[in-house]
């Protein structure tokens, strides 16, 4: 168990306990996260600093091996959740207020609340706050993870051509990172009209001459997550596409320039959005300009206009404005940025960001 992080959590805790189901959040505190099924399991951390793990006996030996210093309580399928309720009562949690993490399954925790007279609250913001400031070691691992992601770009550009599928591109992205020890959490290859879907999640379309392709990928290396986006053009680029790309590029650079130590976070979103909104493409960026990143691909600080705080040393986050035109195409440029140990704004992604037309017939 990572007791220094548990101490940090309990110092901030305003509830009687926090329940952490299998997730990146659990891995942060325990160094391990098991498979999750419908059977209830979670780490419980109490305000007094004590903790225990509660799981089905199916997971018991695995949890004991992975978390030998964590007290463990188990329940059997033939006992059902009644045994879970009894354990929580024995632990003095009946009638208390418990925070839940981002992956707690509602059907389980609602039954726990009802049967143990427990008040449930959302502790996702609290758990994000515990890890929002990265240490020197964590920042170093963020840099390494970003470098692995960067290494993908030129290799992918060299293989893109009409006739391959989005899935073919995805496979090269993943395999390139895996060869360097990076495990992929997800990636997006959104070609042609699919690029207008911000979080497109299929890989079936065949690449065509003239396509605009949004590429979005990252990896996990030494528990730190990277993320980046580049947009490329297959064979040619129209004047409209060139105009929009240059606009997105300006918006992204403006937000990066605004992201300095002490900056008011809403101003960063405004810096990018006001460039887009001063044109006929006003309203074509439907999402926040960025998100925090580290142990999860999305965590605090969120770079939007409703996050009332300032940037601090150790914060890592994306800057990723885009333009999305339904039925036509989309574009996005994304870098990960941190406020580093010296208080400087450091852009972690180094891959080429210039407008890239892929002359596939020359390759």
PyMOL commands that set and color helices and strands:
alter all, ss='L'
color gray80, all
select helices_A, chain A and resi 3-12+24-30+57-66+81-90+106-116+124-130+136-150+152-159+166-178+192-196+239-258+265-277+360-362
alter helices_A, ss='H'
color red, helices_A
select strands_A, chain A and resi 17-20+42-46+51-56+71-75+97-100+119-122+183-191+212-221+224-225+228-234+290-292+299-303+316-319+322-325+329-332+335-339+345-347+356-358
alter strands_A, ss='S'
color yellow, strands_A
deselect
rebuild
show_as cartoon
